[in-house]
Amino acid sequence: MAETNLAQVIEMTKDASTYDTNVKYLLADKQVLARILKYAVTEFQDMEIGDIIGSIGNDIEVGTRPLDAGVSNLGRVTGTDTEDNVPGEGKIFYDIRFQAFIREMEMKFLVNIEAQKSSDPGRLGYHLENRIIFYLARMISAQKQTEFYHSDYDSLRRVRSIWICMDNRENEDSIEEIVLDRRVVFGNKIKVRDVDLMKGIIINIRKNADANTSQNILISMLEKLLSKMDVDRKKHILMEEYGMIMSEELERRLQTMCNLSEIIIEEGLREGMERGIEQGRKKERLDTIRRMLKAGMYKEQIISLGYSEEEFAESENAEAENILCAR
């Protein structure tokens, strides 16, 4: 008998990292990418979703090994290392990378999308804006000998680095831009040329699953797509409210995400219960040792009853602290 999708998922992963991988593949579906481009990238805002899907290249790369192969041209993605390796500069890996074209305007875009669990500098150890600027710079510099040669800098392609940050509070749903600007600080300059090669875009979605529906259509769609709601309800909302077609691959990704959510929640609950039970047992044993100490029993007697040296030392220290506090 063929394995069920859930059985395959459980077999292929043992931790929550596969959930993160599945999130990347959901975001890399062409239907999702088209909506991100339309509502977050200015140059695509007047295009129809179907036309944007057609403008996205077939070289969509996701930086982790896929759970299963793509099965439809509507949303098919390619799993690669998405590695940017510049000699002497080290390697960086992109979550999602692809090309998009506006042929009427003869524009080619190199697009990178990152799924970011946290944007808190305290947790990251750096400010996210600096990392975005670094990614943009690498996407520009990596074009030498691929998009342009020698000193043909006018052949540089526009780069867009889009960061979906998922840890925002209920009133923080927003879209921000980081742009390269040119300003006259002295004198007069006629025909200042727009500097639009590089743009970072931050899409802030909220971590509260019960938050009111965002007034921004892209944010509300992404919050529904990445939520842990029932898969049938999610599919209905994505089709009815956002006009998505349930391709076989997209439907399977949604189901996998739902299954993985349940696995992660169940694992977390079980681990929490086990830790609670273990901590309760430890407290009970330490309390027993303290009672024996109060009764005048010696260390050797307590150890002989099956208690460890570490437990005795911890109980003795706790008892000493209690005596000092009582004074």
C-alpha positions as CSV (number, residue, x, y, z in Angstrom):
1,M,0.0,0.0,0.0
2,A,1.3,3.5,-0.9
3,E,2.4,5.6,2.0
4,T,0.1,8.5,3.0
5,N,1.3,12.0,2.7
6,L,1.5,12.3,6.4
7,A,3.5,9.1,6.7
8,Q,6.0,10.4,4.1
9,V,6.3,13.7,6.0
10,I,7.0,11.9,9.3
11,E,9.5,9.6,7.7
12,M,11.4,12.4,6.0
13,T,11.8,14.7,9.0
14,K,12.1,14.6,12.7
15,D,11.9,18.3,13.6
16,A,10.2,21.6,13.0
17,S,12.7,22.5,10.2
18,T,10.6,20.8,7.7
19,Y,7.7,23.0,8.6
20,D,9.9,26.0,7.8
21,T,10.8,24.3,4.5
22,N,7.2,23.8,3.6
23,V,6.5,27.5,4.4
24,K,9.1,28.4,1.8
25,Y,7.6,26.2,-0.8
26,L,4.1,27.6,-0.2
27,L,5.5,31.1,-0.7
28,A,7.4,30.0,-3.8
29,D,4.1,28.9,-5.5
30,K,3.7,31.1,-8.6
31,Q,0.2,32.1,-7.5
32,V,1.6,33.4,-4.2
33,L,4.6,35.0,-5.8
34,A,2.4,36.9,-8.3
35,R,0.4,38.4,-5.5
36,I,3.5,39.4,-3.6
37,L,4.8,41.1,-6.7
38,K,1.5,42.9,-7.5
39,Y,0.9,44.3,-4.0
40,A,4.5,44.9,-2.8
41,V,6.6,45.7,-5.9
42,T,5.5,49.0,-7.5
43,E,6.3,48.1,-11.1
44,F,3.8,45.2,-11.1
45,Q,0.9,46.9,-9.4
46,D,-1.1,47.6,-12.6
47,M,-0.7,44.1,-14.0
48,E,-3.3,41.3,-13.7
49,I,-2.4,38.4,-11.6
50,G,-2.5,36.0,-14.6
51,D,-0.1,38.2,-16.5
52,I,2.3,38.4,-13.5
53,I,2.2,34.6,-13.2
54,G,3.3,34.5,-16.9
55,S,6.1,37.0,-16.2
56,I,7.7,34.8,-13.6
57,G,10.5,32.6,-14.9
58,N,10.5,28.9,-14.5
59,D,13.8,29.0,-12.5
60,I,12.2,29.5,-9.1
61,E,14.7,28.2,-6.6
62,V,14.1,27.2,-3.0
63,G,17.2,26.8,-0.8
64,T,16.3,23.5,0.8
65,R,15.6,20.0,-0.4
66,P,11.9,19.6,-1.3
67,L,9.6,17.2,0.4
68,D,8.2,16.1,-2.9
69,A,8.6,17.1,-6.5
70,G,6.6,19.8,-8.2
71,V,3.7,18.4,-10.2
72,S,2.1,21.3,-12.0
73,N,3.2,24.1,-14.2
74,L,0.9,26.5,-12.4
75,G,3.0,26.5,-9.3
76,R,6.0,24.4,-10.0
77,V,9.3,25.2,-8.2
78,T,12.8,23.9,-8.4
79,G,14.8,22.9,-5.3
80,T,18.4,24.0,-5.5
81,D,21.0,25.3,-3.1
82,T,20.3,28.9,-4.2
83,E,23.9,29.6,-3.3
84,D,25.6,32.9,-3.9
85,N,29.3,32.3,-3.7
86,V,31.7,35.1,-4.4
87,P,35.4,34.1,-4.1
88,G,36.9,35.5,-1.0
89,E,33.6,36.7,0.4
90,G,32.0,33.5,1.6
91,K,28.5,32.1,0.9
92,I,25.0,33.1,1.5
93,F,21.9,31.1,0.9
94,Y,18.6,32.6,-0.2
95,D,15.2,31.2,0.9
96,I,13.6,31.8,-2.5
97,R,15.1,33.3,-5.7
98,F,13.6,33.8,-9.1
99,Q,13.4,36.2,-12.1
100,A,10.5,38.2,-13.3
101,F,10.0,40.2,-16.5
102,I,7.9,43.1,-17.7
103,R,8.5,42.7,-21.4
104,E,6.6,45.8,-22.5
105,M,9.0,47.9,-20.5
106,E,12.0,45.6,-21.2
107,M,12.6,45.2,-17.5
108,K,14.1,42.2,-15.8
109,F,13.9,41.8,-12.1
110,L,16.0,39.5,-9.8
111,V,13.9,38.7,-6.8
112,N,14.7,37.2,-3.4
113,I,12.1,36.4,-0.8
114,E,13.0,35.5,2.8
115,A,10.6,34.1,5.4
116,Q,11.7,35.7,8.7
117,K,10.4,34.3,12.0
118,S,11.7,37.2,14.0
119,S,12.8,40.7,13.3
120,D,13.8,41.5,16.9
121,P,17.4,42.7,17.1
122,G,17.6,41.2,20.6
123,R,16.9,37.7,19.2
124,L,18.8,38.1,15.9
125,G,21.9,39.7,17.3
126,Y,21.8,42.3,14.5
127,H,19.4,44.8,12.9
128,L,17.4,43.2,10.1
129,E,17.7,46.3,7.9
130,N,21.5,45.8,7.7
131,R,21.1,42.2,6.5
132,I,18.6,43.3,3.9
133,I,21.1,45.9,2.6
134,F,23.8,43.3,2.5
135,Y,21.6,40.9,0.5
136,L,20.7,43.7,-2.0
137,A,24.4,44.5,-2.4
138,R,25.3,40.9,-3.1
139,M,22.5,40.6,-5.6
140,I,23.9,43.6,-7.4
141,S,27.6,42.6,-7.3
142,A,26.8,39.0,-8.3
143,Q,25.5,40.2,-11.7
144,K,29.1,40.9,-13.0
145,Q,30.0,38.3,-15.6
146,T,26.3,37.0,-15.6
147,E,24.1,40.0,-16.4
148,F,26.8,42.4,-17.6
149,Y,30.4,42.3,-18.6
150,H,33.4,44.6,-18.3
151,S,32.1,48.2,-17.6
152,D,28.6,47.8,-19.0
153,Y,26.9,49.0,-15.7
154,D,23.8,50.2,-17.5
155,S,22.9,46.5,-18.0
156,L,22.5,45.9,-14.3
157,R,19.1,44.3,-13.5
158,R,16.8,45.6,-10.8
159,V,16.9,43.6,-7.6
160,R,14.1,43.3,-5.0
161,S,14.7,41.6,-1.7
162,I,11.4,40.9,0.0
163,W,11.3,39.9,3.7
164,I,8.1,38.5,5.3
165,C,8.4,39.0,9.0
166,M,6.0,36.9,11.1
167,D,6.4,38.1,14.7
168,N,4.5,41.4,14.7
169,R,1.9,42.6,17.2
170,E,-1.7,43.1,16.3
171,N,-1.4,46.7,15.3
172,E,1.9,46.3,13.3
173,D,0.7,44.9,10.0
174,S,2.5,47.0,7.5
175,I,4.7,47.1,4.4
176,E,8.0,49.1,4.4
177,E,10.5,49.9,1.7
178,I,14.3,50.4,1.9
179,V,15.4,52.4,-1.1
180,L,18.5,53.9,-2.6
181,D,17.8,57.6,-3.0
182,R,19.5,60.5,-4.8
183,R,19.1,64.0,-3.5
184,V,20.6,67.4,-4.4
185,V,22.2,68.8,-1.3
186,F,23.8,71.8,-3.0
187,G,23.1,73.7,-6.1
188,N,20.7,72.9,-9.0
189,K,20.7,69.7,-11.0
190,I,18.5,69.1,-14.0
191,K,17.2,65.7,-14.9
192,V,18.1,63.8,-11.8
193,R,18.0,60.1,-12.8
194,D,15.9,57.7,-10.6
195,V,18.0,55.2,-8.7
196,D,15.7,52.3,-8.6
197,L,18.0,49.3,-9.1
198,M,17.9,48.2,-5.4
199,K,14.9,48.0,-3.2
200,G,14.3,46.1,0.1
201,I,10.7,45.4,1.0
202,I,9.5,44.3,4.5
203,I,6.1,42.8,4.8
204,N,5.1,42.7,8.5
205,I,2.4,40.1,9.3
206,R,1.1,39.3,12.7
207,K,1.7,36.4,15.1
208,N,-1.7,36.6,16.7
209,A,-3.9,34.1,14.9
210,D,-7.1,35.9,16.3
211,A,-6.1,39.4,15.0
212,N,-8.7,41.2,12.9
213,T,-8.4,40.8,9.2
214,S,-5.8,43.2,7.9
215,Q,-7.0,46.0,5.6
216,N,-4.1,45.2,3.3
217,I,-5.0,42.4,0.8
218,L,-1.5,41.0,0.6
219,I,-1.0,40.9,4.4
220,S,-4.4,39.3,4.9
221,M,-3.7,36.7,2.3
222,L,-0.3,35.8,3.7
223,E,-1.7,35.6,7.2
224,K,-4.4,33.1,6.1
225,L,-1.9,31.2,3.9
226,L,0.6,30.7,6.8
227,S,-2.0,30.3,9.6
228,K,-2.6,27.0,11.4
229,M,-6.3,26.9,10.6
230,D,-8.1,23.8,9.3
231,V,-6.9,23.0,5.8
232,D,-10.4,22.8,4.3
233,R,-11.3,26.2,5.7
234,K,-8.0,27.6,4.5
235,K,-8.5,26.3,1.0
236,H,-12.0,27.7,0.8
237,I,-10.8,31.2,2.0
238,L,-7.9,31.2,-0.5
239,M,-10.2,30.3,-3.4
240,E,-13.2,32.4,-2.5
241,E,-11.6,35.5,-1.1
242,Y,-8.3,35.6,-3.0
243,G,-9.1,33.9,-6.2
244,M,-6.5,31.1,-6.0
245,I,-6.7,27.9,-7.9
246,M,-6.1,24.8,-5.9
247,S,-3.4,23.1,-8.0
248,E,-2.4,19.6,-6.9
249,E,0.9,20.9,-5.6
250,L,-0.5,23.9,-3.7
251,E,-3.3,21.7,-2.1
252,R,-0.7,19.2,-1.0
253,R,1.5,21.9,0.5
254,L,-1.4,23.2,2.5
255,Q,-2.2,19.7,3.8
256,T,1.4,19.1,4.7
257,M,1.6,22.4,6.5
258,C,-1.5,21.5,8.5
259,N,-0.2,18.0,9.3
260,L,3.2,19.4,10.4
261,S,1.5,22.0,12.6
262,E,-0.4,19.3,14.4
263,I,2.9,17.2,14.8
264,I,4.7,20.3,16.2
265,I,1.9,21.2,18.6
266,E,1.6,17.6,19.8
267,E,5.4,17.3,20.3
268,G,5.5,20.5,22.2
269,L,2.6,19.6,24.5
270,R,4.1,16.2,25.2
271,E,7.6,17.6,25.9
272,G,6.0,20.2,28.1
273,M,4.1,17.6,30.1
274,E,7.1,15.4,30.4
275,R,9.2,18.3,31.6
276,G,6.5,19.2,34.1
277,I,6.3,15.7,35.4
278,E,10.0,15.4,35.7
279,Q,10.3,18.7,37.5
280,G,7.5,17.7,39.8
281,R,9.3,14.4,40.7
282,K,12.6,16.3,41.3
283,K,10.9,18.8,43.6
284,E,9.3,16.0,45.5
285,R,12.6,14.2,46.0
286,L,14.4,17.4,47.1
287,D,11.6,18.2,49.6
288,T,12.0,14.7,51.0
289,I,15.7,15.2,51.5
290,R,15.1,18.5,53.3
291,R,12.6,16.9,55.6
292,M,15.2,14.2,56.4
293,L,17.8,16.8,57.1
294,K,15.4,18.6,59.5
295,A,14.9,15.3,61.2
296,G,18.6,15.1,61.9
297,M,19.6,12.4,59.4
298,Y,23.2,12.3,58.2
299,K,24.3,12.6,54.5
300,E,25.5,8.9,54.4
301,Q,22.0,7.8,55.6
302,I,20.2,9.8,53.0
303,I,22.5,8.7,50.1
304,S,22.0,5.0,51.2
305,L,18.3,5.5,50.6
306,G,18.9,6.0,46.9
307,Y,19.4,9.8,46.6
308,S,22.3,11.2,44.7
309,E,25.1,13.4,45.8
310,E,23.8,16.2,43.5
311,E,20.3,16.0,45.0
312,F,21.7,16.1,48.5
313,A,23.9,19.1,47.7
314,E,21.0,21.0,46.1
315,S,18.7,20.3,49.0
316,E,21.3,21.3,51.6
317,N,22.0,24.6,49.8
318,A,18.2,25.3,49.5
319,E,17.8,24.6,53.2
320,A,20.7,26.9,54.1
321,E,19.1,29.7,52.0
322,N,15.8,29.2,53.7
323,I,17.5,29.5,57.1
324,L,19.3,32.7,56.0
325,C,16.0,34.2,54.7
326,A,14.2,33.4,57.9
327,R,16.8,35.4,59.8
